[in-house]
Amino acid sequence: MGSMSYDAVIVGAGFTGLTSAYVLAKKGYKVVVVDADSTSGGLAGTFLFNDGVRLEKFYHHWFNNDVFVPELVKELGLEGDVVTLPTNTGMYFNGRHWKLSTPLDLLRFTALPLVDRIRLGLLVLQVRRIKDWRTIEHLSIREWLESLAGKRVYDVVWRPLIESKFSVYADAVNAVWMWKKLVLRGSTRNDKGGEELAYFKGGFGRLADALVDAISAHGGEVRLGTRVTGVATAGTKITSITTSDGDISGKQFLFTPAFPIIADILEGSADAAWLTSLRRIQYLANMCLVLRLKHSLSSTYWLNVNDPGFPFVGVIEHTNFDAPEHYKGTHIAFLSRYLAKEDPVWAYSDEEYVEFALAHLKRMFPEMDRSWVIEYKVWRADYAQPITERNYSQYVPGRETPFENARISTMAQIYPEDRGTNYAIREGRGVADDIQARLAST
């Protein structure tokens, strides 16, 4: 394939890349998106079970106070495909299940003395009083939460989750990550005090496909299964990207994968100090086991695992949110484990990981039997969670690059928000406006 020239060349078909391509294609620009994966959507991509039932590789939902996803869904004419449901959240601690969806559930949480339950309940109010996240950015999550709710509340409720989520980086992550989570969760309640979440029928991969179709309808292209290996430059500009399908030249370039991937692509072409600033950001990997079961594990959608003896941060029973009839009457559970790639579990084969996970799952749900498992998949993401260390805003790279016609926009830059489809769409729109301004001025 010879070199073709485009107004904008976008690397990465996650929601940031697809949204920016969609915005630019709609305005009449010639756009191409390339991605090494065989499906669009990035970490929100989907797969098919053996009988054609489709599902996300990693669990997804959005909060009812997110604005950018529903806005895009509406623009694509798909608002009829949004399901909003009250959620059912709980916690597994000390060998038993606790319901934690409403303020009343909190008062019944006898794993903590009453005074600590009250402190836990008041935490959300204290958290909401903080208007400027920069005032807590120099603190770790532990330093901040212990100062607000005390050591016992931290040790029982938060420490196991933080250690499960951030593994070897548990003490490095700054308080802003937790602050944002608590503020967001506190404001997703409905008028009865319960929490509501939203889901897109058929999964977020279907939404990604709708974006791909919309890009094509406006004359743009999305090339999947195309790996980017490098760039060609002239002076302070990139002239083309080198891919497994040949060179693609363009006027403006956008890179949306994780920082280490961008650094590898630009190695030898970009300023060494800038590449070092990209590699300064640490990431955790994720292993996500998707189980398709004959029976339901429990009535809880989202079960936080606060018991330190368990190897996953959560058991997410997806079919307690999106009904089993959408999955031919079967039940779907996601078991998520964040880990450093040095963790020995990362090297497990899929079969080893399933046996390891099921042994732990059976301790939580003793009635569960291996015969319940109809099918399973193990998905791995090398760069699933950026680690936002103390004073992250002072060292995280911005959109600018050493090249005057190239931008970067990745999930590590969504800060102070945590990664999520909603913010990926917001960033995609923002960086598309930036690229359009540059195209208009050349």
VOPALO-524448 format. One record per residue (C-alpha): residue number from 1; residue in one letter; z, y, x. Coordinates in nm, 2 decimals, always signed. Layout:
BEGIN
nr_rest_zz_yy_xx
NUM_a_Z_Y_X
...
# end
This chain:
BEGIN
nr_rest_zz_yy_xx
1_m_+0.00_+0.00_+0.00
2_g_-0.10_+0.34_+0.15
3_s_+0.11_+0.64_+0.16
4_m_+0.14_+0.83_-0.18
5_s_+0.28_+1.18_-0.21
6_y_+0.53_+1.29_-0.47
7_d_+0.72_+1.61_-0.57
8_a_+1.05_+1.42_-0.55
9_v_+1.14_+1.09_-0.39
10_i_+1.47_+0.95_-0.50
11_v_+1.65_+0.66_-0.33
12_g_+1.88_+0.46_-0.56
13_a_+1.83_+0.36_-0.93
14_g_+2.19_+0.41_-1.03
15_f_+2.27_+0.66_-1.30
16_t_+2.26_+0.96_-1.06
17_g_+1.91_+0.88_-0.93
18_l_+1.77_+0.78_-1.27
19_t_+1.91_+1.09_-1.45
20_s_+1.78_+1.33_-1.19
21_a_+1.43_+1.15_-1.20
22_y_+1.44_+1.18_-1.58
23_v_+1.52_+1.55_-1.58
24_l_+1.25_+1.63_-1.32
25_a_+0.98_+1.40_-1.48
26_k_+1.04_+1.57_-1.82
27_k_+0.97_+1.91_-1.65
28_g_+0.63_+1.77_-1.53
29_y_+0.72_+1.69_-1.17
30_k_+0.57_+1.38_-1.00
31_v_+0.87_+1.16_-0.93
32_v_+0.94_+0.82_-0.78
33_v_+1.27_+0.63_-0.77
34_v_+1.31_+0.33_-0.52
35_d_+1.58_+0.07_-0.52
36_a_+1.63_-0.25_-0.32
37_d_+1.79_-0.42_-0.63
38_s_+1.59_-0.61_-0.88
39_t_+1.76_-0.43_-1.18
40_s_+1.82_-0.06_-1.25
41_g_+2.16_+0.09_-1.31
42_g_+2.33_+0.04_-0.97
43_l_+2.69_-0.08_-1.02
44_a_+2.63_-0.06_-1.40
45_g_+2.34_-0.31_-1.37
46_t_+2.31_-0.62_-1.58
47_f_+2.22_-0.98_-1.56
48_l_+2.12_-1.27_-1.79
49_f_+2.32_-1.58_-1.86
50_n_+2.12_-1.90_-1.88
51_d_+2.05_-1.86_-2.25
52_g_+1.93_-1.50_-2.22
53_v_+2.26_-1.33_-2.32
54_r_+2.28_-1.00_-2.13
55_l_+2.58_-0.84_-1.97
56_e_+2.70_-0.60_-1.70
57_k_+2.78_-0.74_-1.36
58_f_+3.09_-0.53_-1.35
59_y_+3.28_-0.43_-1.66
60_h_+3.20_-0.09_-1.81
61_h_+3.30_+0.14_-2.09
62_w_+3.34_+0.52_-2.13
63_f_+3.62_+0.73_-2.26
64_n_+3.59_+0.91_-2.59
65_n_+3.64_+1.24_-2.41
66_d_+3.34_+1.18_-2.18
67_v_+3.06_+1.42_-2.26
68_f_+2.77_+1.35_-2.03
69_v_+2.70_+0.99_-2.14
70_p_+2.69_+1.06_-2.51
71_e_+2.48_+1.37_-2.45
72_l_+2.22_+1.16_-2.26
73_v_+2.23_+0.88_-2.52
74_k_+2.15_+1.14_-2.79
75_e_+1.87_+1.29_-2.59
76_l_+1.71_+0.95_-2.56
77_g_+1.75_+0.90_-2.94
78_l_+1.99_+0.61_-2.91
79_e_+2.31_+0.76_-3.06
80_g_+2.31_+0.48_-3.32
81_d_+2.38_+0.23_-3.04
82_v_+2.72_+0.37_-2.95
83_v_+3.03_+0.17_-3.05
84_t_+3.37_+0.35_-3.05
85_l_+3.67_+0.12_-3.08
86_p_+4.05_+0.15_-3.05
87_t_+4.15_-0.04_-2.74
88_n_+4.41_-0.28_-2.68
89_t_+4.58_-0.25_-2.34
90_g_+4.86_-0.44_-2.19
91_m_+5.04_-0.54_-1.88
92_y_+5.12_-0.88_-1.72
93_f_+5.45_-0.85_-1.54
94_n_+5.73_-1.09_-1.44
95_g_+5.56_-1.39_-1.60
96_r_+5.50_-1.23_-1.94
97_h_+5.26_-1.01_-2.14
98_w_+5.35_-0.66_-2.25
99_k_+5.16_-0.45_-2.50
100_l_+5.12_-0.09_-2.37
101_s_+4.88_+0.09_-2.61
102_t_+5.12_+0.33_-2.79
103_p_+5.43_+0.53_-2.71
104_l_+5.63_+0.28_-2.92
105_d_+5.51_-0.01_-2.70
106_l_+5.64_+0.19_-2.40
107_l_+5.99_+0.20_-2.55
108_r_+5.99_-0.18_-2.59
109_f_+5.90_-0.23_-2.23
110_t_+6.24_-0.38_-2.13
111_a_+6.13_-0.46_-1.78
112_l_+6.26_-0.11_-1.71
113_p_+6.60_+0.03_-1.81
114_l_+6.58_+0.28_-2.10
115_v_+6.62_+0.58_-1.88
116_d_+6.32_+0.47_-1.67
117_r_+6.11_+0.40_-1.98
118_i_+6.18_+0.76_-2.09
119_r_+6.08_+0.89_-1.75
120_l_+5.76_+0.68_-1.77
121_g_+5.69_+0.83_-2.11
122_l_+5.75_+1.19_-1.99
123_l_+5.52_+1.13_-1.69
124_v_+5.21_+1.22_-1.88
125_l_+5.36_+1.55_-1.99
126_q_+5.45_+1.63_-1.64
127_v_+5.11_+1.53_-1.51
128_r_+4.94_+1.76_-1.77
129_r_+5.13_+2.06_-1.64
130_i_+4.94_+2.04_-1.31
131_k_+4.64_+2.25_-1.34
132_d_+4.52_+2.28_-0.98
133_w_+4.48_+1.93_-0.82
134_r_+4.47_+2.09_-0.47
135_t_+4.84_+2.14_-0.49
136_i_+4.90_+1.76_-0.47
137_e_+4.60_+1.66_-0.25
138_h_+4.82_+1.64_+0.06
139_l_+5.05_+1.37_-0.10
140_s_+4.99_+1.00_-0.13
141_i_+5.01_+0.85_-0.48
142_r_+5.35_+0.69_-0.40
143_e_+5.50_+1.02_-0.27
144_w_+5.38_+1.20_-0.58
145_l_+5.48_+0.95_-0.85
146_e_+5.82_+0.87_-0.69
147_s_+5.90_+1.24_-0.70
148_l_+5.81_+1.26_-1.07
149_a_+5.94_+0.93_-1.22
150_g_+6.16_+0.77_-0.95
151_k_+6.13_+0.47_-0.72
152_r_+6.20_+0.20_-0.98
153_v_+5.92_+0.32_-1.22
154_y_+5.69_+0.34_-0.93
155_d_+5.78_-0.01_-0.80
156_v_+5.75_-0.19_-1.14
157_v_+5.46_+0.00_-1.30
158_w_+5.24_+0.16_-1.04
159_r_+5.29_+0.00_-0.70
160_p_+5.14_-0.34_-0.79
161_l_+4.84_-0.17_-0.95
162_i_+4.78_+0.07_-0.66
163_e_+4.82_-0.22_-0.40
164_s_+4.59_-0.44_-0.61
165_k_+4.33_-0.16_-0.65
166_f_+4.34_-0.02_-0.30
167_s_+4.44_-0.32_-0.09
168_v_+4.50_-0.21_+0.28
169_y_+4.44_+0.16_+0.18
170_a_+4.72_+0.17_-0.09
171_d_+4.92_+0.43_+0.11
172_a_+4.62_+0.63_+0.22
173_v_+4.48_+0.74_-0.12
174_n_+4.58_+1.08_-0.23
175_a_+4.76_+1.17_-0.55
176_v_+4.46_+1.34_-0.71
177_w_+4.31_+1.00_-0.79
178_m_+4.61_+0.90_-1.00
179_w_+4.65_+1.25_-1.15
180_k_+4.30_+1.24_-1.28
181_k_+4.34_+0.89_-1.43
182_l_+4.66_+0.99_-1.61
183_v_+4.52_+1.32_-1.74
184_l_+4.20_+1.14_-1.87
185_r_+4.38_+0.85_-2.03
186_g_+4.63_+1.08_-2.19
187_s_+4.35_+1.27_-2.36
188_t_+4.16_+0.98_-2.50
189_r_+4.40_+0.90_-2.78
190_n_+4.30_+0.91_-3.14
191_d_+4.52_+1.08_-3.42
192_k_+4.75_+0.78_-3.44
193_g_+4.83_+0.79_-3.07
194_g_+4.62_+0.49_-2.98
195_e_+4.35_+0.50_-2.72
196_e_+3.98_+0.49_-2.80
197_l_+3.69_+0.39_-2.58
198_a_+3.32_+0.38_-2.63
199_y_+3.05_+0.12_-2.54
200_f_+2.67_+0.11_-2.55
201_k_+2.54_-0.18_-2.75
202_g_+2.37_-0.43_-2.52
203_g_+2.54_-0.28_-2.22
204_f_+2.49_+0.01_-1.98
205_g_+2.19_-0.18_-1.82
206_r_+2.01_-0.13_-2.15
207_l_+2.08_+0.24_-2.12
208_a_+1.95_+0.23_-1.76
209_d_+1.63_+0.06_-1.89
210_a_+1.59_+0.33_-2.15
211_l_+1.60_+0.59_-1.88
212_v_+1.34_+0.40_-1.67
213_d_+1.12_+0.39_-1.98
214_a_+1.17_+0.76_-2.04
215_i_+1.09_+0.84_-1.67
216_s_+0.76_+0.63_-1.70
217_a_+0.67_+0.80_-2.03
218_h_+0.69_+1.13_-1.85
219_g_+0.46_+1.01_-1.57
220_g_+0.73_+0.91_-1.32
221_e_+0.77_+0.58_-1.14
222_v_+1.07_+0.35_-1.07
223_r_+1.01_+0.08_-0.81
224_l_+1.27_-0.19_-0.80
225_g_+1.30_-0.46_-0.52
226_t_+1.19_-0.19_-0.27
227_r_+1.42_-0.15_+0.03
228_v_+1.43_+0.18_+0.22
229_t_+1.46_+0.13_+0.59
230_g_+1.41_+0.47_+0.75
231_v_+1.24_+0.81_+0.73
232_a_+0.97_+1.00_+0.91
233_t_+1.05_+1.36_+1.00
234_a_+0.87_+1.68_+1.12
235_g_+1.10_+1.95_+1.25
236_t_+1.38_+2.01_+1.00
237_k_+1.20_+1.82_+0.72
238_i_+1.16_+1.46_+0.60
239_t_+0.80_+1.39_+0.55
240_s_+0.83_+1.03_+0.41
241_i_+1.05_+0.73_+0.36
242_t_+0.97_+0.40_+0.51
243_t_+1.01_+0.11_+0.26
244_s_+0.94_-0.26_+0.24
245_d_+0.63_-0.16_+0.04
246_g_+0.50_+0.10_+0.28
247_d_+0.56_+0.47_+0.33
248_i_+0.62_+0.72_+0.05
249_s_+0.58_+1.08_+0.12
250_g_+0.72_+1.37_-0.08
251_k_+0.82_+1.74_-0.09
252_q_+1.19_+1.69_-0.18
253_f_+1.41_+1.38_-0.12
254_l_+1.74_+1.27_-0.28
255_f_+1.96_+0.99_-0.15
256_t_+2.21_+0.84_-0.39
257_p_+2.35_+0.51_-0.23
258_a_+2.69_+0.48_-0.06
259_f_+2.74_+0.69_+0.25
260_p_+2.71_+0.40_+0.50
261_i_+2.38_+0.30_+0.35
262_i_+2.25_+0.66_+0.38
263_a_+2.37_+0.68_+0.74
264_d_+2.19_+0.36_+0.82
265_i_+1.86_+0.49_+0.67
266_l_+1.89_+0.82_+0.86
267_e_+2.02_+0.68_+1.18
268_g_+1.82_+0.81_+1.48
269_s_+1.66_+1.09_+1.26
270_a_+1.96_+1.30_+1.16
271_d_+2.22_+1.48_+1.36
272_a_+2.48_+1.24_+1.50
273_a_+2.79_+1.45_+1.41
274_w_+2.67_+1.46_+1.04
275_l_+2.61_+1.09_+1.04
276_t_+2.97_+1.04_+1.17
277_s_+3.10_+1.26_+0.88
278_l_+2.93_+1.02_+0.64
279_r_+3.08_+0.72_+0.81
280_r_+3.42_+0.88_+0.80
281_i_+3.45_+0.78_+0.43
282_q_+3.60_+0.44_+0.39
283_y_+3.52_+0.21_+0.10
284_l_+3.66_-0.11_-0.06
285_a_+3.44_-0.39_-0.18
286_n_+3.48_-0.56_-0.51
287_m_+3.44_-0.92_-0.63
288_c_+3.40_-0.95_-1.00
289_l_+3.41_-1.29_-1.17
290_v_+3.24_-1.30_-1.51
291_l_+3.36_-1.59_-1.72
292_r_+3.19_-1.70_-2.04
293_l_+3.44_-1.90_-2.24
294_k_+3.46_-2.11_-2.55
295_h_+3.79_-1.96_-2.65
296_s_+3.96_-1.62_-2.63
297_l_+4.24_-1.58_-2.36
298_s_+4.44_-1.33_-2.57
299_s_+4.40_-1.03_-2.81
300_t_+4.42_-0.78_-2.53
301_y_+4.11_-0.60_-2.40
302_w_+4.25_-0.46_-2.08
303_l_+4.53_-0.64_-1.91
304_n_+4.67_-0.47_-1.60
305_v_+4.81_-0.74_-1.37
306_n_+5.13_-0.59_-1.23
307_d_+5.26_-0.92_-1.10
308_p_+5.23_-0.91_-0.71
309_g_+5.16_-1.28_-0.70
310_f_+4.82_-1.25_-0.86
311_p_+4.49_-1.18_-0.68
312_f_+4.32_-0.95_-0.93
313_v_+4.39_-0.60_-1.06
314_g_+4.29_-0.67_-1.42
315_v_+4.18_-0.93_-1.67
316_i_+3.93_-0.75_-1.89
317_e_+3.84_-0.95_-2.20
318_h_+3.52_-0.78_-2.30
319_t_+3.48_-0.96_-2.63
320_n_+3.81_-0.80_-2.75
321_f_+3.61_-0.47_-2.73
322_d_+3.25_-0.57_-2.81
323_a_+3.25_-0.85_-3.06
324_p_+3.18_-1.22_-2.96
325_e_+2.89_-1.24_-3.21
326_h_+2.69_-1.02_-2.97
327_y_+2.74_-1.30_-2.72
328_k_+2.64_-1.59_-2.94
329_g_+3.00_-1.64_-3.05
330_t_+3.13_-1.69_-2.69
331_h_+3.41_-1.50_-2.52
332_i_+3.36_-1.29_-2.20
333_a_+3.63_-1.21_-1.94
334_f_+3.59_-1.01_-1.62
335_l_+3.83_-1.07_-1.33
336_s_+3.82_-0.79_-1.09
337_r_+3.94_-0.79_-0.73
338_y_+3.91_-0.49_-0.49
339_l_+3.94_-0.59_-0.13
340_a_+3.85_-0.50_+0.23
341_k_+3.56_-0.70_+0.37
342_e_+3.80_-0.83_+0.63
343_d_+4.00_-1.01_+0.36
344_p_+3.95_-1.38_+0.39
345_v_+3.87_-1.41_+0.02
346_w_+3.55_-1.20_+0.07
347_a_+3.41_-1.50_+0.27
348_y_+3.47_-1.75_-0.01
349_s_+3.17_-1.91_-0.17
350_d_+3.13_-1.85_-0.54
351_e_+3.26_-2.20_-0.62
352_e_+3.57_-2.15_-0.40
353_y_+3.64_-1.81_-0.56
354_v_+3.61_-1.95_-0.91
355_e_+3.86_-2.23_-0.84
356_f_+4.10_-1.98_-0.67
357_a_+4.08_-1.74_-0.97
358_l_+4.11_-2.00_-1.24
359_a_+4.42_-2.15_-1.08
360_h_+4.59_-1.80_-1.11
361_l_+4.44_-1.74_-1.46
362_k_+4.60_-2.07_-1.58
363_r_+4.94_-1.94_-1.47
364_m_+4.89_-1.64_-1.70
365_f_+4.74_-1.83_-1.99
366_p_+4.88_-2.19_-1.96
367_e_+4.67_-2.31_-2.26
368_m_+4.35_-2.23_-2.08
369_d_+4.15_-2.53_-1.97
370_r_+3.86_-2.56_-1.72
371_s_+3.66_-2.71_-2.01
372_w_+3.67_-2.36_-2.17
373_v_+3.43_-2.23_-1.91
374_i_+3.07_-2.24_-2.03
375_e_+2.92_-2.04_-1.75
376_y_+3.03_-1.80_-1.48
377_k_+2.89_-1.55_-1.23
378_v_+3.05_-1.40_-0.92
379_w_+2.92_-1.05_-0.83
380_r_+3.00_-0.87_-0.51
381_a_+2.97_-0.50_-0.43
382_d_+3.01_-0.39_-0.07
383_y_+3.08_-0.03_-0.15
384_a_+3.26_-0.04_-0.49
385_q_+3.54_+0.22_-0.44
386_p_+3.54_+0.52_-0.20
387_i_+3.89_+0.58_-0.05
388_t_+3.99_+0.94_-0.12
389_e_+4.25_+1.00_+0.16
390_r_+4.49_+1.29_+0.18
391_n_+4.30_+1.63_+0.18
392_y_+3.98_+1.45_+0.10
393_s_+3.81_+1.77_-0.03
394_q_+3.83_+1.91_+0.33
395_y_+3.62_+1.64_+0.49
396_v_+3.40_+1.48_+0.23
397_p_+3.03_+1.58_+0.29
398_g_+2.86_+1.80_+0.03
399_r_+2.50_+1.77_-0.10
400_e_+2.34_+1.95_+0.19
401_t_+2.19_+1.74_+0.48
402_p_+2.05_+1.84_+0.82
403_f_+1.71_+1.84_+0.65
404_e_+1.61_+2.14_+0.45
405_n_+1.42_+1.92_+0.19
406_a_+1.68_+1.65_+0.14
407_r_+2.00_+1.62_-0.07
408_i_+2.26_+1.35_-0.11
409_s_+2.45_+1.28_-0.43
410_t_+2.68_+0.98_-0.44
411_m_+2.99_+0.85_-0.62
412_a_+3.21_+0.94_-0.32
413_q_+3.12_+1.31_-0.40
414_i_+3.23_+1.30_-0.77
415_y_+3.58_+1.39_-0.65
416_p_+3.83_+1.50_-0.79
417_e_+3.70_+1.27_-1.06
418_d_+3.68_+0.90_-0.98
419_r_+3.34_+0.73_-0.99
420_g_+3.20_+0.65_-1.33
421_t_+2.87_+0.65_-1.52
422_n_+2.97_+0.97_-1.71
423_y_+3.00_+1.17_-1.38
424_a_+2.70_+1.00_-1.22
425_i_+2.49_+1.15_-1.51
426_r_+2.65_+1.49_-1.46
427_e_+2.57_+1.49_-1.09
428_g_+2.22_+1.37_-1.16
429_r_+2.15_+1.67_-1.38
430_g_+2.31_+1.91_-1.13
431_v_+2.12_+1.78_-0.83
432_a_+1.79_+1.78_-1.03
433_d_+1.84_+2.15_-1.11
434_d_+1.89_+2.20_-0.74
435_i_+1.57_+2.01_-0.65
436_q_+1.37_+2.19_-0.92
437_a_+1.48_+2.53_-0.78
438_r_+1.36_+2.43_-0.44
439_l_+1.03_+2.29_-0.57
440_a_+0.97_+2.61_-0.77
441_s_+1.03_+2.83_-0.46
442_t_+0.78_+2.64_-0.23
# end
